[in-house]
């Protein structure tokens, strides 16, 4: 009896250790896709005021434009942490997203520097690797000093102390893969569509992202302190363009993760077309479809016992994470059959991904290659 109990305990510890490092996505099919839009600062907190502009106003204008465009697409529910000029504590912003059971949390800000630095950068939660990233996080987190009882609310967190950030990287690890995916789409749109300088996808310890239990990004749309970029961001034209680029990135992200709730978003109506069977029966030369089962920081052996009996699982190292793929075929019908099998074997949150020439592309892009 004691031997059986010991075996059960060991199995539980092994399962717990693995599950904490595997990417978690909503297990239940959704009939809506919820995006929480967060305009940085507000009310008594103006944010940075480079060149006389107010970050809080520019961020709100961009956020409202994003929300309006997303709502017009249908199939998306938009929730704002603020839609007027009011002060919202950082902890409450994440709480709004969590209570809404949101699929995405997108926070918009404007940068500042004591030089003529310029360009866009998008952050995901993690431990900063450079002093520059730390300074950005410290600046955005310092807003807590305007809150009452911030020592209690944030457990003694000190935005100015590097030690306070240690361990924060683990807070959103299970959503890191998806957060990076969205951040990459955003940066590519800024760079390719708007010709903005690309400062990259980065990690830093932002409190506003720390407690949001969903894929989350913080976008620095540019530097108000730059003599050219500041006026651009303060203009209606600039704000429209930045908002459109972010909307397109959210749309692309939503399509790429193949959630069942996205049938009305963008070009994903392919799955609803009358010739669906005809499309699925075709082989897409040069395209490889796979099922992403999980992703995480732990390196697992690709044995069937680690993946609920599924054979021939592949492991790939991407963006600092191990990703685990099942199935590899150019036949869209076959990959859907394998996806059904994966879900039946205990991976209801798995999703189809596509590769072309070794590079990951969205499934919609793959289906358009014919």
N, C-alpha and C positions, 0 to 999 in steps of 0.2 A: 504493500500500500504506500509506504514511504517512498519507494522507488518511483511509483507512478506519479505521486505528487511532485517529486523532484523533477521528473521529465516534463510535467505540465508547467512547472515554474520556469524551467529553462526555455521551453517553447514560447511562453508568454514574454519573457525578457527579450528573446530573439525577435519576436514579432513586433514588440514595442519599439525596439531599437531600429528596425527596418522602417516601420511605418512613420516614424518621426522624420525620416530623411527622404521619404518619397513625396513627390509633388501631389498635393491634394487639390482637386477641382471639384466643384459642386457635383454631388452624386445624383441628385434628382433632376430630371429634365425640367427646364424652365420654360414658362409660357411668356416670359418677358426678359428683357435684358436691361438691367438697371445700371445707370452711370451716375455717380455722384460727382458733381462739379464743384470745385472749391476755389473761390477767388481769394488769393492771399491777402492778409491784413484786413483793414476795414475799421471804420469808426475812429476811435481815439488812436489807432495804430495806422499811420499813413504809409508804412513801409518806407522804401527809400524815396528820396525826392530829388534825384539827380536832374540837373538842368531845370529845376523848378517844377518838374512833372511829379505826379503822385502815383506811386506804384499801386496803391489800393484801388484807384479809379480805373487805371488801365487794365489791371487784372480782372476787375468786375466786368468791364466792357467786353473783354475777350471771352470770358466765361459765358456771359449772356448770349453772345453770338453763337458760341459752340452749342449751347443748349437749344436755342431756337432751331438751328440747322439739324440737330440730331432728332428733335421731336418731329420734324417734317418728314423724316425718313420712315417713320412708323415702326412698330415693334420695339421701340426703345422708350424706357421711362427715365426721365431726367429729374434728378433731385439736386437742389443747390444747398450748399452749407450757408450761403448768404446770397441774396439777390438784391440787396440794398446796401447802403453804406453804414454797416453796423459792425461792432466788434464781436468776434466769435472766438472763444478760447480754443487753443489747438486740440485739447482733449475732446471737446465737444464736436469738433469737425469729424474726427474719426468715429465718434459715437453715432453721429447721424448716419454715416455710411454703414456701420455695423448693424444698426437697427433696421436699416432699409434692406439688409441682406444683399448689398450691392455686388455687381459683377466687376465693376471698375471704380477706382477713386483717382480723379485727375485734379491736381492742384496747380494753379497757374500763378506765376510770379514774374517780377522783372529784376534784373541784376544791377549791381553797382560796383564801381571800383575807383580807386584814386588815380587811375590812368585812363587812357582812351581805349581800354579793352572793349571788345565787341564780340558778338556771336551768340548762338543759342546752345544750351546744354540741358539735358534731361536726366534727372536723378531717380534712382531707385534706392530703397533703404539698404544700408550696409555700412561697414566700417570704412571711413575715409582712408584713402591710401596716400593722399598728398595734403600738404598744409593748405593749399588753395581750396580743396574740397571742404576741409574742416572749417575754413573761414566762411564759406557760403552757408554751411549748416549752422554755424554759430550765429551768424547774422539772422537767419530765418527763425531760429529757436529762441532768440533773445526776447521775442514778443511775450514769452511767459512772464517776464518781469512786470508786465502790465496787468497780470491777473492776480486776483486775491487768492491767498493760500496756495500759491504755486508750489511751495516746498512740499506740501501735503499731496496735492494733485499729481505731481510728477515724481513723487518718491525721493525727493532730495536731488533730483537731476539738476546739474549746473551746466548750462550751455557753454560756459567758458572753460570748462575742465575736460581735457582729453580723456581722463579716466571715466567720465560719465558715459562715454560712448562705447566703451568696451562691452562686448556681449550683445549690443544692439543689432549686429549683423544677423543674429539668429532669429530675430523676432518675426521676420517675414520670409524666411528661407523657403518655405513651401510654396510661396507665390513668386519667388524671385524670377524663375524662368519666364513666366507670363509677363511680369512687370518689365523685364528687359526686352521682351518681344515688342511690347507696345512702345517703349521708349525708343527702340531702334526705328520703328516705323515713323515716329514723330520726327526724329532727327533727320531721317532721309528725306522726308517731305520738306522740312525747313531748308535743307541743303539743295536738293534737286529742283524743287518747285519754286522756292522763293529766293534761291541763291544766297541764303544767309550763311555766315561762317559757321562751320560745324565744330563745336567744342566737345562733342562726344556724349556718349551715355556713361554716366558716372554713378558711383555709390557714395553715400554719406548718411550720417545719422540725423535724419529729420524727424522731429517729434510728431509732426502731423501725419507721417506715414507709419510711425512705429506701431500704433495700435489698430490700424486698419486691417482687418482680416480678409483681405482680398488683394488682387493685383493692383498696385498703386504706383503712381509716378508724380514727381514734382518737376514742372517745366519752368526753366528760366528762359523767358522769351527773348531776352536781349538786355543790353545795358543802357539804362536811362542816362547814365553819366557820359555816354559817348555822344559826341556832338552831331553825329549823323543818325545813329540808331535810336537815340532818345526821341527825336521828333518823329521818326518813322513809327515807333510804337505808340506815340501819343496821337497819331493821326487816325482818322476813321478808316482810310485805305489800308494802312498797316495792320490795324486790328482786325479788319475783315480778312486779310490774307493769312494772318497768323491763325485765326480761328478756323478758316477753311482747311488749312494744312493739318490742324489737330483733329478736326472732324473726319477727314479722309483717313487719318491714321487709326482712329478708333474704329471706323468702318472696316478697314483692312484687318485690324486685329480681330474684330468680332467674326469676320468671315474665316479667318485663318484657323481659329480654334474650333470651328465647326460645331458650335452649340446649336441644339435643336430649336432654340428660341429665335434664331436669326434669319428665318426664312424671308422676312420682309425687309431686310437691310440690304441696301446697295444692290449689287449684282447677284446676290445669293439666291435670287428667284430662279436660277438655273435648276435648283432642286425641285421647284414647283412646276416646271414647264411641262407641256403635253408630251414632249419627246424625251422625257427623263430616261426611260428604259433604253432608248436609242443611244443617248449620250453615254450611259453607264456601260454599254456593251463594247464600246470602242477601246482600243489599246492606244495609249498615248506614248508614242515613240520619244525617247529621250527623257521621259518623266518616270520617276520612281515614287510610288505611293507607299507609305508605311503607317503603322499605328503607333503613336506615342503612348506608352503605358504609364510612364512615370519619369520623374527627374528629381535629382537630389544630390547632396554632397557626398553621400556614402557610395563607395565602389562595391557593387554586388557582383557576384559570379552570375553569369547568364545561364544558369541551370534552371531546368523546369521547376524544381522545388522552390525556387525563389520567386517564381512568377506564375503561381497557381496552375502549374501543369502545362503552360504554354511552351512550345519548343521553338528553337532557333531565334531566341531573343538576341538582339544586337545592343551593344553598349557603345555610346559615343560621348566624348568629352567636348562640351560646348559651353562657352561663357562661364567657365569655372564650375559647371555642374556636369554630373553624369546623366545622360539621357538614355532611356531604354525603349527600343523600338521592336515591334513585332510585325512580321510580314514584309515583303519587299516585292512589288510587282508593278508593272506598267498598265495593268488591266484594272479599270475602275470598278468593274463588277466584282472582281476577285477581292479587292481591298475592302469593299463593303461587306463581303461575306466574312472576311477575317476580322473585321471590326465587330460584327455580330458575335463571333466566337469569343473575342476578347471580353466583350461585355458579359456574355454568358458565363465566362470563367471567373468573373469577379472584378472586372475593370469597367464599370459603367461610366466612368469619367474619362476614359481613353478617347482619343480623337485622331482623325486622319491628318497626316502631314504629307507634303510633297517636296521632292527634290528635283532640280534640273542642273545637270553638270556638277553635281556635288553641293550646290547651293540650295538652301531651303527657300521655297517660294510658297505663296498661299495656294490652297486647293483651287480656289477660283481662277487664279492665274494659270494653273496647270490645265484646268478644263478648257481654257480659252486658247490653248496652243494648237488645237486642231484647225 
